[in-house]
Amino acid sequence: MTTDHETSKIEVTLLLEAIYLKYGYDFRNYSSAHIRRRIRRRQELTGMENISAMQHRLLHDEEFFQTVLYDLSINVTEMFRDPAFYLAVREKVVPILATHSFIKVWHAGCSTGEELYSMAILLKEAGLYDRLQLYGTDFNELVLQKAREGIVPAKAIKDYTDNYQRGGGISSFSDYYTAKYERALLAPELKKKILFANHNLVTDQVFGEMQMIVCRNVLIYFSRELQKKVITLFYDSLCRGGILCLGSRESLQFSGLADRFSQLVDGEQIYQKMYE
Ligand SMILES: C[S@@+](CC[C@H](N)C(=O)[O-])C[C@H]1O[C@@H](n2cnc3c(N)ncnc32)[C@H](O)[C@@H]1O
């Protein structure tokens, strides 16, 4: 006989499988304590008897699925995350961006915005600030609200400073924030270059003609089919010769478009759209 606890673990596994099969979002490898807690919390809030009842509802009620998707959505981010990536952007991508008279960069799935503020700093230091527009999108309005504030926890500053330096920063990271008690307010001039907007990568349309698209640590939660759809959206949203940056555990492998891009940097998921 299984205990109640074991039964609820089975139910979580089945729920994640149902989400994957019906909607293509893949949280199956993320059945961590965090995911289980989120699911139980939603079950309690909706007053459902058990997780199987939740599974039934989300299979038949897409609006309810959206609520659960927000609950499960993993928003972890940090400034200059994976410093080697930023170093590669400085060395290999900046010279390409510099050939454009106006530079539009789209960060898709930007969460609370740390990635955008990092890119704003990098491109400012590269001397490209005057001809730059950054766009940050996410489908979660709550994280976007935080992103617009441009505030990070002061306790993260030490790690961010370390990331910034390892990512090739040429100034002092302290130039870019003002610390106040347990919060650090990012320099308002960084915000001037960033527009935040709600955009769902699965259901919404092409997003302008971009010189660079950065979408990191988002596709890992998508099925192959969804990855293909989203990479096609990126392909259509990039100018010829535009740059696509994915996360370290992501690639173009399942997109069917791998031969339309060339890999720009060995060991980094940084690609350039072919000119043809
Ligand atoms: C793990 S965070 C990655 C944040 C940042 N790109 C980074 O690498 O640090 C994933 C983000 O993708 C967003 N996301 C997931 N599915 C999405 C979708 N269909 N459309 C837009 N954003 C999505 C989530 O809301 C979350 O903020």
The ligand as a MOL file (V3000), in Angstrom:
LIG
                    3D

  0  0  0     0  0            999 V3000
M  V30 BEGIN CTAB
M  V30 COUNTS 27 29 0 0 0
M  V30 BEGIN ATOM
M  V30 1 C 14.3590 30.5760 -15.9500 0
M  V30 2 S 13.7200 32.1210 -16.4880 0 CHG=1
M  V30 3 C 15.0580 32.6850 -17.4960 0
M  V30 4 C 15.3530 34.1420 -17.2720 0
M  V30 5 C 16.5530 34.6860 -18.0710 0
M  V30 6 N 16.3470 34.5430 -19.4950 0
M  V30 7 C 17.8420 34.0390 -17.6530 0
M  V30 8 O 18.3380 33.1560 -18.3640 0
M  V30 9 O 18.3700 34.3720 -16.5860 0 CHG=-1
M  V30 10 C 12.4810 31.6150 -17.6790 0
M  V30 11 C 11.4840 32.7200 -18.0160 0
M  V30 12 O 10.7790 32.3540 -19.1960 0
M  V30 13 C 9.4490 32.8030 -19.0770 0
M  V30 14 N 8.5930 32.0250 -19.9950 0
M  V30 15 C 8.2780 30.7130 -19.9310 0
M  V30 16 N 7.4270 30.3770 -20.9130 0
M  V30 17 C 7.2140 31.5190 -21.6460 0
M  V30 18 C 6.4250 31.8230 -22.7930 0
M  V30 19 N 5.6850 30.8950 -23.3920 0
M  V30 20 N 6.4510 33.0910 -23.2560 0
M  V30 21 C 7.1940 34.0430 -22.6600 0
M  V30 22 N 7.9440 33.8240 -21.5610 0
M  V30 23 C 7.9580 32.5710 -21.0580 0
M  V30 24 C 9.1220 32.5730 -17.6020 0
M  V30 25 O 8.0390 33.3800 -17.1720 0
M  V30 26 C 10.4460 32.9390 -16.9250 0
M  V30 27 O 10.4480 34.2720 -16.4990 0
M  V30 END ATOM
M  V30 BEGIN BOND
M  V30 1 1 1 2
M  V30 2 1 2 3
M  V30 3 1 2 10
M  V30 4 1 3 4
M  V30 5 1 4 5
M  V30 6 1 5 6
M  V30 7 1 5 7
M  V30 8 2 7 8
M  V30 9 1 7 9
M  V30 10 1 10 11
M  V30 11 1 11 12
M  V30 12 1 11 26
M  V30 13 1 12 13
M  V30 14 1 13 14
M  V30 15 1 13 24
M  V30 16 1 14 15
M  V30 17 1 14 23
M  V30 18 2 15 16
M  V30 19 1 16 17
M  V30 20 1 17 18
M  V30 21 2 17 23
M  V30 22 1 18 19
M  V30 23 2 18 20
M  V30 24 1 20 21
M  V30 25 2 21 22
M  V30 26 1 22 23
M  V30 27 1 24 25
M  V30 28 1 24 26
M  V30 29 1 26 27
M  V30 END BOND
M  V30 END CTAB
M  END
